[in-house]
Amino acid sequence: SRVVREPRAVLAEFGMEVDSDVELRVHDSTAEQRYLVLPLRPGGTEGWDQDQLARLVTRNAMIGTGRPLRP
């Protein structure tokens, strides 16, 4: 699929620009294996509890097509 061949271009279509020095890996889920996306922790949230952090996580951050909101 195109997301495997051109992950940066596909993410850019979602409005998510990824720096060229960031490695992108595409993993395909199967019936026997699933992958979970852990959103990048926003800077300035050290010491925040789970509830505070959860308010920053969007749907797109959870599926890997966006970043969490900034504090």
C-alpha positions as CSV (number, residue, x, y, z in Angstrom):
1,S,0.0,0.0,0.0
2,R,1.0,3.6,-0.4
3,V,1.5,4.1,3.4
4,V,4.2,1.5,3.2
5,R,5.9,3.1,0.2
6,E,5.5,6.7,1.2
7,P,4.8,7.1,4.9
8,R,6.0,10.7,5.1
9,A,3.8,11.8,2.3
10,V,0.8,10.1,3.8
11,L,1.4,11.6,7.2
12,A,1.8,15.0,5.6
13,E,-1.7,14.6,4.1
14,F,-2.9,14.3,7.7
15,G,-1.1,17.6,8.5
16,M,1.8,15.8,10.3
17,E,5.2,16.8,9.1
18,V,8.0,14.5,10.3
19,D,11.6,15.7,10.3
20,S,13.9,13.9,7.9
21,D,16.1,12.7,10.7
22,V,13.2,10.8,12.3
23,E,13.0,7.1,11.3
24,L,9.6,5.9,10.3
25,R,8.7,2.2,10.5
26,V,5.4,0.8,9.1
27,H,4.1,-2.3,10.8
28,D,1.1,-4.2,9.4
29,S,-1.3,-5.7,11.9
30,T,-2.6,-9.2,11.4
31,A,-5.2,-11.3,13.1
32,E,-2.5,-12.8,15.3
33,Q,-0.5,-9.6,16.0
34,R,-1.6,-6.0,16.8
35,Y,0.5,-2.9,17.4
36,L,-0.2,-0.1,19.8
37,V,0.9,3.5,19.2
38,L,2.2,5.3,22.3
39,P,2.0,9.0,21.7
40,L,5.2,11.1,22.2
41,R,5.1,12.8,25.6
42,P,4.9,16.6,25.1
43,G,7.7,18.6,26.6
44,G,6.9,20.4,29.8
45,T,4.7,17.6,31.2
46,E,7.3,16.0,33.5
47,G,5.5,15.3,36.8
48,W,2.1,15.3,35.3
49,D,-0.3,12.5,36.4
50,Q,-2.1,10.2,34.0
51,D,-5.3,12.3,34.0
52,Q,-3.5,15.5,33.1
53,L,-1.6,13.7,30.3
54,A,-4.8,12.0,29.0
55,R,-6.3,15.4,28.2
56,L,-3.6,16.1,25.7
57,V,-4.0,12.8,23.7
58,T,-6.2,13.1,20.6
59,R,-7.6,10.3,18.4
60,N,-5.0,11.1,15.8
61,A,-2.2,10.9,18.3
62,M,-3.4,7.4,19.2
63,I,-3.4,6.2,15.6
64,G,-0.1,7.7,14.8
65,T,-1.3,10.4,12.4
66,G,-0.9,13.3,14.8
67,R,0.8,14.6,17.9
68,P,-0.6,15.2,21.4
69,L,-1.8,18.7,22.2
70,R,0.7,21.0,23.7
71,P,0.3,21.9,27.4
